[in-house]
């Protein structure tokens, strides 16, 4: 039996988390964990390892870029693929995310096909060679 992909979706918008969950769960594609913000995401990650993190950039409390930095600074989580999602495709934000070692960047709105293409790409980058 093939292992299902386990993804943590982090977004302060319950609606957006639901949209991404629907995209990921279609046809039994992935197991989805959710967090409403960066601090909650860290709590989830402490209890349950995931194959990939998909996080919104703009959230109250802890922004997605700060969550990315925390993940990259954690010895256990550091290599977890991390996809940043935002409604703003600002060059400065993309440069900041790249400097923090983001795996990929998706600009809203995006399709399920674009999301899966991005996930396949970041997950293939972490597969054992």
N, C-alpha and C positions, 0 to 999 in steps of 0.2 A: 504494500500500500504506500502510495506516494505521500510524503509529508505536505500538509497544506501550509501555504505561506502565511506567516503571522505578522500583521502590520499594526503599528500604533498610529492612529490618526489624532493629531493635536490641533484643535481649533476652538476658539471661544464661541463660535456659532454652532449651535446644535443642528441647525438646518444644513450647514456645510458638512459637518461630520456625517450626517445622514446621507447626503448626496455621495460623498466619497465612499462610505460604507456600501451603498447600493452598487456603485461602480465596481468595487472590489469583490463583493460577494456574489455577483451574478455568476450563474453556472457553478457555484461552489468553489469559486476561485481562491478566496482567502479567508482567514480568520481575522477579524478586526477587533482591536481593543481601542477604546476612546479615552481622551483626556480633554478637559475644557481649558487647559492652560499648561504652561511650562512646568510649574511646580507639581501639578497633578501628574503630568507625564513622567517626571522623575520618580514619583511614588510608584507609578505603574511599572516602570522599567526596573525598579529595585525588586519587584515581586515576580516579574515575568519577562524573560528575554524575548526579543522580537527579531524578525528578519529584516525589518525596515521601519523607519519612522517617516511619516508624512506630516509636516507641520506648517501651519499658517505663520506668516511673518508677524503680522500686527495682532497682538493679543495684550490685554491688560495684565499687569503684574510682571510677567516674564515674557518678553518677545521671543519669537521663534529663533532669531539670531542668537539670543542669550542661551536658549535651550541647546542649540547646536554647539555652542562653545562648551557648555557643561558636558554634553555627551562626548565631544572630542577630547575633553580633559579627563575623562573617566577611563581608567585602565581596562575595565571590562567592556564598556560600551563604545570605546573610541572608534572601532572599525565598522560600526553599524551603519549601513547605508541610510542617508538622510536626505529627503527630498523637501525643499523649501517651496511653499505655495504662497503666492501673493497676487493681489490685484494690481500691483504697481510693478512695472518692469523697468525700474530705474537703474541706470548703469552703476551708480554708486552703491545701491543695495546689492546688486549682483556681484560687484567687486568685493564688497564686504563679506558676502556669503562664500565666495570663492576663497578668500583669504582664510576664512574659518573652516575650510575644507568641506563645503557642502558637496554632496554627491551629484545632485541635479537640482534644477530650478524649474518650476511650472508656473505659468501666469494664468490666472483666472480670466475668463472661463476656459475650461479645458474639457475634452471629451474623455470617455472611458478608454477609448483607443489610445489617446495621447498619454493618459495615466499609466496604462499597462505597458506601453512602449518604453516609457521612462523607467518603470520598475524593472522591466526585463534588462534594460541597459545597466542600471546601477547594481542589480543583483549579479549580473554576469561579470561585472568588474570585481566582485568580491569572491567569486567562485574559486576554489582551489585550482591552481594551474597544473 
